C-alpha cells in the first residue's frame, strides 16, 4: 500500500514538473525578403562594396605596374635605384592592403555601414519576435534559416507572417 501511494505521489509530482515547452519558428530570410528597407540597404551595401573594391584594385594595379616596370629595368639600375624602386612597389602594396583593411576589415567602413543600415532592421525584427513570444508564451523561437540541423518542422509553428504583420508588412 505504501508503495502504491509513493508511486502515485511520484507520478503526480512528475506530471506537475514536466510542462510542455512551446516553440515557434521564424524564417529570417523570408521576413527580410518582404521588408523593402532591407533590400534598399543591401543594394546600398553592394554598391559601396563594388566602389571600394574598385579603389583597392586600382591601387593593386598601380603596385603591379610599378613591379613590372621594376622587373624590366632591374638589370640596368644601380643598387640604390633598385632599392628605391622596390620600396616604391612595397609602399603601393601596403597602401592597397591598408585600403582593404579600412573598407573591409573588422572595424572597417563596411561593418560601420552594416551597423548603420541593417542592424536597426534586425533590431525591429527581434523586438517583434520578442513581443509575439512573450504574448503567446513561447519558450524558444528558432530561426529556420540558420538551424542547419533541422530536418522538419510543422508549418503551424512558423510565426514569420505574424512577425511581418507586427512590423506592418504583408507578404
VOPAGU-2260 file (C-alpha; in pm, 1 decimal, decimal comma):
REM VOPAGU-2260
SITE   aa  ch    i         X         Y         Z
SITE  UNK   A    0       0,0       0,0       0,0
SITE  UNK   A    1     280,9     240,1      89,3
SITE  UNK   A    2     446,2     155,1    -238,2
SITE  UNK   A    3     125,5     241,1    -431,9
SITE  UNK   A    4      84,7     575,2    -252,4
SITE  UNK   A    5     452,2     657,5    -305,7
SITE  UNK   A    6     425,4     570,3    -677,7
SITE  UNK   A    7     108,0     779,4    -717,9
SITE  UNK   A    8     271,4    1076,5    -542,5
SITE  UNK   A    9     581,4    1044,1    -759,6
SITE  UNK   A   10     362,5    1032,6   -1071,3
SITE  UNK   A   11     171,3    1347,0    -967,3
SITE  UNK   A   12     496,3    1533,1    -893,9
SITE  UNK   A   13     642,8    1423,2   -1228,6
SITE  UNK   A   14     338,6    1542,6   -1419,7
SITE  UNK   A   15     339,9    1880,6   -1245,8
SITE  UNK   A   16     707,5    1945,6   -1316,8
SITE  UNK   A   17     711,6    1818,0   -1674,6
SITE  UNK   A   18     536,9    2101,5   -1853,6
SITE  UNK   A   19     548,0    2104,0   -2228,7
SITE  UNK   A   20     761,4    2376,5   -2376,6
SITE  UNK   A   21     622,7    2586,3   -2657,8
SITE  UNK   A   22     840,9    2650,1   -2958,8
SITE  UNK   A   23     794,5    2866,3   -3263,3
SITE  UNK   A   24     988,3    2910,6   -3583,9
SITE  UNK   A   25    1068,6    3210,0   -3795,9
SITE  UNK   A   26    1231,4    3222,4   -4136,3
SITE  UNK   A   27    1457,3    3526,7   -4122,6
SITE  UNK   A   28    1531,3    3511,3   -4496,4
SITE  UNK   A   29    1158,8    3512,1   -4574,0
SITE  UNK   A   30    1097,7    3803,3   -4337,6
SITE  UNK   A   31    1387,5    4010,8   -4469,7
SITE  UNK   A   32    1281,4    3946,0   -4829,1
SITE  UNK   A   33     948,9    4115,4   -4753,3
SITE  UNK   A   34    1099,7    4429,4   -4598,1
SITE  UNK   A   35    1176,8    4692,1   -4866,7
SITE  UNK   A   36    1414,3    4886,4   -4639,2
SITE  UNK   A   37    1632,6    4578,1   -4604,3
SITE  UNK   A   38    1651,9    4533,4   -4980,6
SITE  UNK   A   39    1746,4    4901,1   -5021,6
SITE  UNK   A   40    2012,3    4870,2   -4751,9
SITE  UNK   A   41    2151,6    4559,3   -4920,8
SITE  UNK   A   42    2168,6    4736,0   -5256,9
SITE  UNK   A   43    2345,4    5031,4   -5097,6
SITE  UNK   A   44    2593,7    4796,9   -4927,4
SITE  UNK   A   45    2663,0    4615,7   -5255,6
SITE  UNK   A   46    2715,0    4945,0   -5437,8
SITE  UNK   A   47    2961,0    5066,1   -5175,2
SITE  UNK   A   48    3137,2    4731,2   -5179,8
SITE  UNK   A   49    3184,5    4747,8   -5556,8
SITE  UNK   A   50    3309,7    5107,7   -5534,6
SITE  UNK   A   51    3557,9    5027,4   -5258,8
SITE  UNK   A   52    3671,5    4709,1   -5429,9
SITE  UNK   A   53    3746,8    4903,0   -5748,9
SITE  UNK   A   54    3955,5    5153,0   -5546,4
SITE  UNK   A   55    4151,8    4865,8   -5393,8
SITE  UNK   A   56    4200,9    4700,8   -5732,5
SITE  UNK   A   57    4324,6    5031,6   -5878,4
SITE  UNK   A   58    4588,7    5054,6   -5602,0
SITE  UNK   A   59    4684,9    4691,1   -5656,7
SITE  UNK   A   60    4716,8    4750,7   -6030,4
SITE  UNK   A   61    4939,4    5052,2   -5964,4
SITE  UNK   A   62    5162,6    4833,0   -5747,9
SITE  UNK   A   63    5165,6    4563,8   -6016,1
SITE  UNK   A   64    5258,7    4818,9   -6284,9
SITE  UNK   A   65    5540,8    4953,0   -6068,2
SITE  UNK   A   66    5666,9    4598,8   -6010,3
SITE  UNK   A   67    5656,1    4513,2   -6380,0
SITE  UNK   A   68    5843,5    4834,3   -6465,4
SITE  UNK   A   69    6097,0    4749,4   -6196,9
SITE  UNK   A   70    6139,9    4397,3   -6340,3
SITE  UNK   A   71    6216,7    4540,2   -6685,3
SITE  UNK   A   72    6464,6    4797,9   -6554,7
SITE  UNK   A   73    6622,0    4598,5   -6270,9
SITE  UNK   A   74    6928,8    4485,7   -6463,1
SITE  UNK   A   75    7022,7    4840,1   -6564,0
SITE  UNK   A   76    6965,9    5004,2   -6223,8
SITE  UNK   A   77    7219,2    5075,0   -5954,9
SITE  UNK   A   78    7172,7    4920,0   -5610,5
SITE  UNK   A   79    7038,3    5247,1   -5472,9
SITE  UNK   A   80    6789,7    5283,8   -5759,3
SITE  UNK   A   81    6681,0    4921,3   -5723,8
SITE  UNK   A   82    6621,7    4968,6   -5353,2
SITE  UNK   A   83    6424,7    5286,4   -5421,2
SITE  UNK   A   84    6204,2    5111,8   -5681,3
SITE  UNK   A   85    6149,6    4811,2   -5452,1
SITE  UNK   A   86    6044,8    5041,5   -5169,5
SITE  UNK   A   87    5802,1    5219,0   -5402,6
SITE  UNK   A   88    5644,6    4884,7   -5500,4
SITE  UNK   A   89    5619,7    4774,9   -5136,0
SITE  UNK   A   90    5467,9    5111,6   -5040,1
SITE  UNK   A   91    5196,9    5078,0   -5310,5
SITE  UNK   A   92    5118,9    4721,9   -5199,9
SITE  UNK   A   93    5097,3    4844,0   -4842,6
SITE  UNK   A   94    4858,9    5123,3   -4948,3
SITE  UNK   A   95    4633,2    4865,4   -5116,2
SITE  UNK   A   96    4638,5    4644,7   -4805,4
SITE  UNK   A   97    4561,8    4940,3   -4578,7
SITE  UNK   A   98    4275,0    5043,5   -4804,9
SITE  UNK   A   99    4135,2    4688,6   -4792,4
SITE  UNK   A  100    4159,7    4693,9   -4413,4
SITE  UNK   A  101    3998,1    5038,7   -4396,5
SITE  UNK   A  102    3698,5    4930,0   -4600,2
SITE  UNK   A  103    3656,9    4558,8   -4529,7
SITE  UNK   A  104    3841,8    4498,8   -4202,2
SITE  UNK   A  105    3669,7    4406,9   -3874,6
SITE  UNK   A  106    3639,7    4774,9   -3778,9
SITE  UNK   A  107    3612,5    4892,2   -4138,5
SITE  UNK   A  108    3365,7    5107,4   -4322,5
SITE  UNK   A  109    3163,1    4806,4   -4439,3
SITE  UNK   A  110    3097,8    4695,6   -4081,9
SITE  UNK   A  111    3007,1    5050,1   -3979,7
SITE  UNK   A  112    2767,4    5082,9   -4272,9
SITE  UNK   A  113    2612,2    4746,9   -4190,2
SITE  UNK   A  114    2558,5    4860,1   -3832,0
SITE  UNK   A  115    2403,4    5181,7   -3959,5
SITE  UNK   A  116    2174,1    5032,0   -4223,4
SITE  UNK   A  117    2094,4    4671,6   -4134,1
SITE  UNK   A  118    2120,8    4649,7   -3755,5
SITE  UNK   A  119    1812,7    4871,3   -3695,4
SITE  UNK   A  120    1602,1    4644,5   -3919,3
SITE  UNK   A  121    1728,0    4335,1   -3736,6
SITE  UNK   A  122    1650,5    4503,8   -3403,9
SITE  UNK   A  123    1293,0    4572,3   -3515,6
SITE  UNK   A  124    1251,0    4208,8   -3613,7
SITE  UNK   A  125    1397,9    4091,9   -3283,0
SITE  UNK   A  126    1161,4    4317,7   -3087,7
SITE  UNK   A  127     859,0    4195,5   -3286,9
SITE  UNK   A  128     959,1    3832,1   -3229,1
SITE  UNK   A  129    1012,0    3900,5   -2860,0
SITE  UNK   A  130     668,1    4065,0   -2827,1
SITE  UNK   A  131     496,9    3773,2   -3001,1
SITE  UNK   A  132     690,9    3518,1   -2794,9
SITE  UNK   A  133     600,2    3690,6   -2468,6
SITE  UNK   A  134     233,4    3731,1   -2566,8
SITE  UNK   A  135     196,2    3367,6   -2674,3
SITE  UNK   A  136     421,9    3218,8   -2405,1
SITE  UNK   A  137     680,7    3067,1   -2636,7
SITE  UNK   A  138     982,5    2928,2   -2455,4
SITE  UNK   A  139    1200,7    2947,9   -2766,5
SITE  UNK   A  140    1182,7    3092,8   -3115,3
SITE  UNK   A  141    1420,2    2932,7   -3364,0
SITE  UNK   A  142    1532,7    3077,8   -3695,1
SITE  UNK   A  143    1463,4    2815,3   -3957,8
SITE  UNK   A  144    1713,3    2973,3   -4198,3
SITE  UNK   A  145    2006,3    2928,3   -3960,2
SITE  UNK   A  146    1903,1    2598,9   -3797,1
SITE  UNK   A  147    2102,2    2374,9   -4028,5
SITE  UNK   A  148    2032,9    2055,7   -3838,1
SITE  UNK   A  149    1654,7    2098,5   -3853,1
SITE  UNK   A  150    1511,9    1831,7   -4080,2
SITE  UNK   A  151    1140,6    1900,5   -4043,2
SITE  UNK   A  152     922,0    2146,0   -3859,3
SITE  UNK   A  153     547,9    2181,2   -3878,6
SITE  UNK   A  154     435,8    2492,8   -4067,4
SITE  UNK   A  155     178,7    2560,3   -3795,6
SITE  UNK   A  156     454,6    2673,1   -3557,0
SITE  UNK   A  157     604,7    2917,2   -3810,6
SITE  UNK   A  158     525,7    3272,8   -3699,1
SITE  UNK   A  159     708,2    3453,6   -3982,0
SITE  UNK   A  160     386,3    3601,6   -4123,8
SITE  UNK   A  161     285,7    3718,4   -3779,1
SITE  UNK   A  162     622,9    3892,8   -3738,4
SITE  UNK   A  163     576,0    4067,6   -4073,9
SITE  UNK   A  164     226,2    4177,0   -3969,9
SITE  UNK   A  165     359,7    4310,1   -3641,0
SITE  UNK   A  166     615,8    4512,7   -3836,4
SITE  UNK   A  167     346,6    4649,6   -4066,1
SITE  UNK   A  168     431,2    4447,4   -4377,7
SITE  UNK   A  169     225,1    4195,5   -4563,3
SITE  UNK   A  170     356,2    3908,0   -4768,2
